[in-house]
Amino acid sequence: MKLKIAICDDDNAQRKYLSDLADAWAKRNRHLVRIKQYADAKSFLFDYSEEKDFDILLLDIEMPGMNGIDLARSIRHDNTMVQIVFITGYYEYFSDGFDVSALHYLLKPTDEEKLHAVLNRAVENLAYRQRSVLLNTSDGDIKVSLADILYIESENVYVLIHTAHGVYRTRATLGSFSKQLDETFFKVHRSFIAGLKYIKKITRTELTMVNDEVIPISRKLYNDVHAALIKYL
């Protein structure tokens, strides 16, 4: 696979270390990779504004100027595809990963095995984005990427597919539609299936998605949903 990777960290030695690990991973897996390094968010955004074609972003959190969390939020305004991996020495930012749909959170010092495992998962997610479902709607047949689906809602003999780009309505049962999904989705209520990677907050009665929409969760399913979410992360 052809990939473009950005490494954003204010520590020069850390950038080189991550670049070397990523390059070794690419060669081992026969990926054609272009790696670019940035010392701060400003320099990254300068390039990003010209070509929003990065596939993977290895991102430090504590940086001068704009921190990594705010940079990730800025990217997520118009890009749900790039795989964001936080690499930091601080535990307290873990919850912020939900807010920006981060792929993973690695603590420094990061070893080769852990980083390579996360990069493998990033490639799987990027390949997954090519998977789609064909929806028969009142406006005709519409192709929707699975990766763009936030959640699915049952409405009598129809389902509403809530995506990053709008809501689609198609005739189907929640059970039959769920057969087209994979393990990144989880049934959280008799009338709702949620995309695990888009869950921002979980309580015993509801889920808040990354777009701040709130959907119900069955109390009896809370433990299962929580376990699935932790496993996914």
C-alpha positions in Angstrom: 0.0 0.0 0.0 1.1 3.6 -0.7 1.0 5.7 2.4 1.9 9.2 3.6 2.8 9.5 7.2 3.3 12.6 9.3 5.3 12.8 12.5 4.6 15.9 14.6 6.8 16.2 17.7 8.9 19.1 19.1 11.7 16.7 20.1 14.1 16.2 17.1 15.4 12.9 18.5 11.9 11.5 19.0 10.9 12.4 15.4 13.9 10.6 14.0 13.3 7.6 16.3 9.7 7.3 15.2 10.6 7.9 11.5 13.2 5.0 11.7 10.6 2.7 13.3 8.0 3.6 10.7 10.4 3.1 7.8 11.5 -0.3 9.1 7.8 -1.3 9.4 7.1 -0.1 5.9 10.0 -2.1 4.4 9.0 -5.2 6.4 5.5 -5.0 5.1 6.3 -3.9 1.6 4.5 -0.6 1.9 5.6 2.4 -0.2 5.8 5.1 2.4 6.6 8.8 2.4 7.4 10.2 5.9 7.3 13.9 6.7 8.5 15.4 10.0 7.2 18.5 11.8 8.4 20.2 14.9 5.1 21.9 15.7 1.4 22.1 14.8 1.8 25.3 12.8 4.3 23.8 10.3 2.2 20.7 9.9 -1.0 22.7 9.2 0.9 24.8 6.6 1.5 21.6 4.6 -1.9 20.1 5.4 -3.7 23.2 4.1 -2.2 22.6 0.7 -2.7 18.8 0.4 -4.9 17.0 2.9 -3.6 13.6 1.8 -1.9 12.3 5.0 -2.9 8.7 5.9 -1.4 8.4 9.3 -0.4 11.1 11.9 1.9 10.2 14.8 1.3 13.1 17.1 2.8 14.4 20.3 0.5 16.2 22.7 2.7 18.6 24.7 4.1 21.0 22.1 4.7 24.7 22.0 1.9 26.7 20.6 -1.0 24.6 19.5 -1.0 21.2 21.4 -1.6 17.9 19.8 -5.2 17.6 21.0 -6.2 20.9 19.5 -4.4 20.0 16.3 -6.3 16.8 16.1 -9.6 18.6 16.6 -8.8 21.0 13.8 -8.1 18.1 11.4 -11.3 16.3 12.4 -13.4 19.2 11.2 -13.1 18.0 7.7 -11.1 14.7 7.7 -12.4 11.5 9.3 -10.0 9.3 7.3 -6.5 10.1 8.6 -5.4 7.7 11.4 -4.3 9.7 14.4 -2.0 8.1 16.9 -1.1 10.0 20.0 2.4 9.4 21.3 3.0 11.1 24.6 4.4 10.7 28.1 1.2 11.9 29.8 -1.7 9.6 31.0 -4.1 12.4 31.7 -4.9 13.1 28.0 -6.3 9.6 27.4 -9.9 10.6 27.5 -9.3 13.3 24.8 -8.6 10.5 22.3 -12.3 9.7 22.2 -13.1 13.3 21.2 -11.0 13.2 18.1 -11.5 9.5 17.2 -7.9 8.7 17.8 -6.8 5.3 16.6 -4.6 4.7 19.6 -2.7 6.3 22.5 1.0 5.2 23.0 3.1 6.1 26.0 6.7 7.2 25.6 9.1 5.5 25.3 7.4 3.7 22.5 8.9 0.4 21.5 9.0 -1.1 18.0 6.5 -3.9 18.6 3.8 -1.6 19.9 4.2 1.0 17.2 4.3 -1.6 14.4 1.1 -3.2 15.8 -0.7 0.2 15.7 0.5 0.9 12.2 -0.8 -2.5 11.1 -4.2 -1.5 12.6 -4.1 1.9 10.8 -3.6 0.1 7.5 -6.5 -2.2 8.2 -8.7 0.8 8.9 -7.6 2.6 5.7 -8.4 -0.5 3.7 -11.7 -0.8 5.5 -12.7 2.6 4.4 -13.0 1.2 0.9 -15.8 -1.1 2.1 -19.3 0.2 1.4 -23.0 -0.6 1.6 -25.4 0.1 -1.2 -28.6 1.8 0.2 -31.8 1.8 -1.7 -33.4 5.2 -0.8 -36.2 7.4 -2.2 -33.4 9.3 -4.0 -32.1 6.1 -5.7 -29.2 3.8 -4.8 -26.5 5.5 -2.7 -23.1 4.0 -1.9 -22.0 4.7 1.7 -18.6 3.9 3.2 -18.9 1.8 6.4 -16.2 4.1 7.9 -18.5 7.1 7.6 -21.4 5.5 9.5 -21.7 7.0 13.0 -24.8 4.9 14.1 -27.8 3.1 12.8 -31.3 3.7 14.1 -34.4 1.5 13.7 -37.6 3.3 12.5 -40.5 0.8 12.0 -39.7 -1.1 8.8 -36.8 1.3 8.0 -33.4 2.1 9.3 -31.8 5.5 9.4 -28.1 5.5 8.7 -26.5 8.4 10.4 -23.2 9.3 8.7 -20.6 12.1 8.8 -22.3 13.6 5.7 -26.0 13.2 6.4 -28.8 10.7 7.2 -30.0 8.1 4.8 -33.3 6.1 5.1 -33.6 2.6 3.7 -36.2 -0.2 4.1 -34.6 -2.9 6.3 -34.7 -4.2 9.8 -31.9 -3.5 12.2 -31.1 -7.2 12.3 -30.8 -7.6 8.6 -28.8 -4.4 8.1 -26.4 -5.4 10.9 -25.2 -8.4 8.8 -23.5 -5.9 6.5 -21.4 -4.5 9.4 -18.3 -5.7 11.2 -16.8 -5.8 14.7 -16.4 -2.0 14.8 -20.1 -1.7 15.3 -22.0 -2.8 18.4 -25.7 -3.1 19.2 -26.2 -0.8 22.1 -30.0 -0.7 22.3 -32.9 -2.6 20.7 -33.2 0.3 18.2 -29.6 1.4 17.8 -26.2 0.2 16.6 -23.3 2.4 17.2 -19.9 2.8 15.5 -17.4 2.1 18.3 -14.8 4.5 16.9 -17.3 7.4 17.0 -18.3 7.1 20.6 -17.2 10.1 22.6 -18.7 9.4 26.0 -20.5 6.5 27.6 -22.8 6.5 30.7 -25.2 3.8 31.9 -28.1 5.3 30.0 -26.7 7.0 26.9 -23.9 7.4 24.4 -22.5 10.7 23.2 -21.1 10.5 19.7 -18.3 12.6 18.3 -20.8 14.9 16.6 -22.4 15.5 20.0 -25.6 13.6 19.2 -26.9 11.4 22.0 -28.4 8.0 21.6 -29.8 5.6 24.3 -28.0 2.6 25.7 -29.8 -0.3 27.3 -28.8 -0.6 31.0 -28.4 -4.4 30.7 -25.9 -3.9 27.8 -23.7 -1.2 29.5 -21.0 -3.7 30.6 -20.9 -5.3 27.2 -20.7 -2.0 25.3 -18.1 -0.7 27.7 -16.0 -3.8 27.3 -16.3 -3.7 23.5 -15.3 0.0 23.5 -12.2 -0.7 25.6 -11.2 -3.6 23.4 -11.6 -1.5 20.3 -9.3 1.2 21.7 
